[in-house]
Amino acid sequence: MINADDYKIRISNANPAQLVVINFEMVIAFLDDGQIEKAKDALSQLIRSLNFEITLAHDFYEIYKYVNELLIAAQFSKDDAKIKQTLNEARELMDVLLVGWKDAEKQVADLPPVAGIAPKVYAGLTYSRSGQVDEYVDEGNNKGYMA
């Protein structure tokens, strides 16, 4: 079972490699819980994070695509044994990839967290004596990267 609060804390303190590891763990946790749609969503995030300028990304894409096809097959199957077998195959593939990403994570453990790259933005509302609401946003000079 996924504890969203634990993942929020881990994600906010994660560097890029750790984010990939967290995403793999989420896919696996959703597979263990039988939450196919959520597993597909987490897998989609892994696909969107691929940098196709790197040759290895094409190989990962093919594996992710195959796992997604397994999840779709499980989602529309009516045979419980077939669903279990398909989800197990998807989980085994994700486990193998996770081991590799955990090794990569160790090699870049000193990278700063992604959330720490962009400056903080402070915003709020204040009330004047007349009861009027005033808005305040501190925009600063640099707000990090555009999404």
N, C-alpha and C positions, 0 to 999 in steps of 0.2 A: 504494500500500500504506500502510495506517495504522500508524504507530508509536505504540503505546498510551502509552509513557512520555512522548513529546513532548506528546501531548494532555493527559495528566494534569497536566503542569507548566503548560501554557497555561490549562487549566480552573481550576487552583487560583489563578491570578493574574488571572483575567478578571472584568470588570465585567458587568452583565446583557446589554448589547448585544454584547459580545465573546463571551459564551456562545452567543448566537444565531448569530453568524458562525461560530463553531467547529462548531456543530451542522450548519449548512449545508455547511461544508467536509467534515464526516464523511459526510453523505448523498452528496455528490458523489464522494468517494473510494470509498465502498462501491459506488456505481453504476459507477465506472470499473473496479473489481475484479470486477464481476458478482456481488456479494454482496447479492442482492435482499432477503433476510430482514433483514440488518443495516441496509440502507438504510431498510427499512420501520420498524425499531425507532427509528432516529435521527429519521425523519420523525414518528413518534408522539410523540417528545419535543418536537419543535417544536409539534405540535398541543396537547399538554398545557400548553405554556408560554404559550398565547394568553390574553390578558385580554379577555374578551368584553364588558367594560364600554366598551371602545374600539371604535368603529364599524369601523375598518380591520381589526380582528381577524377579523371575519366574512368579509371578502374574502380574507384570508390563509387562513382555514379552507377556503374553497371551492377555492383553488388547491392546498393541501396534500391535500385530499380527492381531487382529480383526479389528482395525482401518485401518491397511494396506489393509486388504481384502475388507473393505468398499471402500477405495480409488481406488482399482483395479476395483471393480464392477462399480463405478461411471465413471471411465476412459473409460470403454468399453461399457457403456450403451448408447443407442440412445434415451432414453426417458428422456426429460428434467426434468419432474416432479420427476422421480425416482432419477436422478442425484442430484437434489436439496435436496430431502429427505435423501439420503445417505450421502451427505456432511454435512447436518445438524446433523445427528446422530453422525458422526465422530467428528464434532466440539463440540457437547455437552459432549461427553466422554473426549475430551481433556480439555474442560473447567473445568470439575470436578477434573481431575488430577492436573490441574494447580493450583487450589485453595489449594490443599494439599501441592504442592511443594512450593507455596509462604509462607505457614506457616513454612515449614522446612527451607526455606531461612532465615526467620527472626531469627530462633534459632541459625543459624551459621553465622550471619551477620559479626562477627568479624574475620572470616577466611581471610587470605591474598588472593589477586587475583592470579589466576593460572599463568598469564603471569609474575607476579612478583617473581615467585619461581626460575626460571632459570636466570642466569646472562646474561647481554646483550653481544652480539657479534658485534664487530665493524669491518667492512671491507671496503676497498675502493681501488681506483686506483690513482696512482701519476704518473706524467710525469717528466722524467729527462731532463737535458739540451740537451741531444743528441736526444730527441724526443722519447725515449724508454718508454714503459709503464711498471711500476713496480706495482706489486700487494702486498697488505698488508692485513693480516688477524690477528687480535688479538684473539688467541684461549684461553688464560688463562688456569687455571688448571681444572675448573669444568664448564661444559656447561649445567648442569641441567639433566633432565631425558631423556632417550632414548625413541624415539617414536616407 
